[in-house]
């Protein structure tokens, strides 16, 4: 196994294959399911966007890979559905998978009108998500390194909600700022599931400068199991270095994420203390504002 600077195992190879077979085969063994846990939160924010803006929203998924979040939301699937779908040994050819996915999208396409755009640096992953129909449009770019081109800005403009379920740590606040600035008339809402080892304060500060208010939603969300004892030990060291107590969470063998929701100031509706997701069981979806 190889590891990155934070101590996490490097899984770059699963994001650059011509189809999602390696992605799901690898992550299934690690119990990866953060997109499934994120789905109801994203669905609720999509509904809020639709009500407030009175139009079908456009959702941008940063680090979209093979269009996983879009597939879950657009086709009403679960992660187990996707693990079963792509986990066959041997895997069908790419064209067979694509034909099957296109039929899935046709069968489950809802009339809500929600559009999904993907942003990712992996051309094979983005190409597959577009060809399958999970994404309506995509930007294949590394916005850590540069501003979006005019053509990329045109695709990003009009985004209502920006989501992510694991890209923070691979991308910094630079990418979020460039995405936010790509929208000319209004800033999009944002919802990011972020591993606890990556402090969100620099992101919140940058977004504050752009006119956002950030809410840190109470609770933690298991992302996946550690790939090895070495990965766990290294991540525990990283958590200690940023002052995060791992007892009862990462010490038990799983990586955990938190949800951070950012909206332009004044966009959350009447009442500064209104629950961010409406009425929910006590203690599960309350937020702390920054």
N, C-alpha and C positions, 0 to 999 in steps of 0.2 A: 504494500500500500504506500501511496505517496500522500503527503499532507501539505496544506497551504500554510500561510504565515500565522493563521489563527489557531491551527491545530486540527482543523477539520480535514477529513479524508478528501482527496481530490477525485471528483467524479466527472471531470470534463468530457471524457470520451462518450458518455451516454447522451450528451446534448448535441453531438455532431454526426450522428448516424442518419442515413437516408430515411429511416422510419423510426417509430417510437419503441420498437421491440426491446432494445437494450435498456432504454430508460425505465420502462415498467418492470422488466425482468430484474434489474438491479435494485430498484427502489422497493419492490414488493418484499424482498428479503429483509429490508430494513424497517418495514412497517410504516412506510411514508404515507401520511394521510392528511397533512395540513391543508391541502386544497379542499378536502371534504369538510373539515371543520370551518374553513373560511366561507364556504358557499352560502350558508344562511345569512351571514353578515353582509356579504356582497349583494345578495338578493334584496335585502331590506334597503340598502343604500340605493340600489338601482330603482326600487319602487319610490323612494323619497325623491330622487332626481326627477323621475317621471312626473310626479305630482307637482313638485315645485316649478319645474321648467315647462310643463305642459306639452312635452314632446318626448318621443322615444329617445332614451339616452344613448350616448356613445361611450363605451368603456374601453380604456386602454390598459392592457396588462403588461407591466414592465417585467422582463425576464419570462416571457410567455412560453418559451421552449416550443413544444409541439401543440400548443393551444389547449393545455389541460384545463385551466380555469374556464375558458370559453366553452369547452366541450361539456364540462359539468353543468354550467349555467344554461347553455343553449339547448342541450339535449336531455336535461334533467337526469344526469347519470350520477353514480357514486364512484369513488376510487376503486372499490372492489369490482364494479362493472368494467372499468378500464383495465385493471390487472388481468381479469379473465379474458378480455377482448384481445389484448396484445401479448399475453403470456404463453401462448401455445408454443410447443417445441416439436418440430422446428417451426419457425415463424413463416407465415405465408409471404410471398413476394410483395414488394412495395405496391405494385399496381393492384394486387388483390386487396390489400389493406385499404388503399385509397377508395376503390370502388365500394367496399363495404362501409367505409366511413361516410362517403357521400350519400349513400342510401340512408344511413342513420340520421344524418342532418336533415335530409328531406322528410323523413318520417317524424322527426321530433321538432322541427322548426316551429316555433311559436309565433303567434301573430302580434307579439308585444312590440316588435320593431327594433328591439335593442341591437345595436351594432357593436362588434368587437374588433378592436385593433390590437395587434401584438407588436411589442418592441423587444428585440433580442439581437444579440451579435452573431448568433448561429444561423447561417444561411440555410443549411439542411433542415433544421427544425422549423424555421419560419416558413420555408417553402412547403413543407409537409402540411403544416396547419392551414395554410392558404388553400392548397390543393384539395384538402379534405373538406373544406367548407366551415371549419371551426372558427376561423377568422374571416372577417370581411375585407380587411386591409392589414398591412404590416409595414413596419419600418425595421429594416435590418441594418443596425448601426450600433456603434459603441459611443454613446453620448457622454461617457467619462472623458473621452479624448478630444471631442470637438463639439461645436454647435451643430444642430441639425441643418441640413441643406434646405433650400427653398422648397424643393419637392417634399422633403420630409416634414417640414413645418406645415405644409398644406394638408398632409395626412393627419398630423397631430392636432391641428386647429379644429375646434369644435368638440374636443373631448370634454365629457361631462364628469366622468369618474375615472380616476387612476387607481389601479389595484396592483398588489404584488403579494406573493406568498413565499418569498425566499431569496429575492434578488439583493436585498439590503445586506451589505457585507461584500458583495461582488461589485455593487455600484454604490456611489457615495451621494451626498447631497447635491453634487454637481449635476448628476443626471436628473434628479427631481426638479431642480431649478430650471434646467433647460427645457424640460417638458412643460413646466408651468408657464414659462415665458413664450412658448410656441403658440399659446392660445391668445389671440389678439383682444377679444372683447371681454372675456371673463375667465377667471381662474377655475380649473376643474377641482372637484372634491378629490380627496385621496384617502385610501385605506391600505395600510401596509402591515402585514404580519412579519415581525422581525425577531430573529433569535435573540435571546437575552444577553448573549455575549457581545452584541453590537449596540452600544449606547445610541439612543435615538436623539439625544440632546442636540448634536450638530445639525441634524435634519430639521428638528423643530425650530432651531434658531434661524436657519436659512429660510424656512417657510414663513416664519414670523416676519422676516424682512420683506417677504413678498405679499404680506397681507393676510396670512393664514392664522387661524387659531387651531391648536392641536389638542386633542383629547386622548389620553392614554386609558384604554378600556381595561377595567379590572379583570383579573384572571389570567391564566396562562394556558397555552395550547401545545400539546405534544406534537413535534414535527416528525421525528423518526428516531429509531434506536441508534445508538452509537455503532459504528461499523467494527470497532475493535476496542479492547481495553486501552490501547495506546491512544486512540482518538479521544476516548473519554478523559483520560488523564490530562491530555494536552488542552482540551476544552475547559476542564476544571481550572487549569492554570490561567487560561485566558479570562475566565469569569472572575477569578480572584484578583486579577490585575485591574479589572474595571469595577471592582467593589460589589459584585453580585453574589449573593449567598446561594449556593447550589443545593443546600441540604433539603432532602425530600423531593428534589426534582432531578436535576442532572446527575446527582449522585446515585439515582436509582436506574440509570442506564438510558435515559432519553434526552434528546435535545428539545428545549422548550422555547416557544415564541410568545410574543405579546403583540396585541393589536393597537395600532396608533392611527387615529382618524383625524385628518386635517381638512378644514373647510375655510373658505374665505370668511373673514370676520363679518358677522351679520347674516351669514347664509343659512344658519341653522334654524331660523324661524324665531318666533316669539318666545321670550323666556330663556334667559341664559342658563337656567338650571334644568331645562327640559331634557329628559333622558335621551341619549343620543340615538337609541334604537326604539323609542317608544316604551310601552309597558312590557317589562320583562321580569322574570323571577328575581326577587330581592338579592342583591349582592353579585349578580352575574354579569350585568352589562352597564353598571354605573361607570362613570368616567372621571378622571382628574384632568382639569384643564391647565394648559400652560400658554 
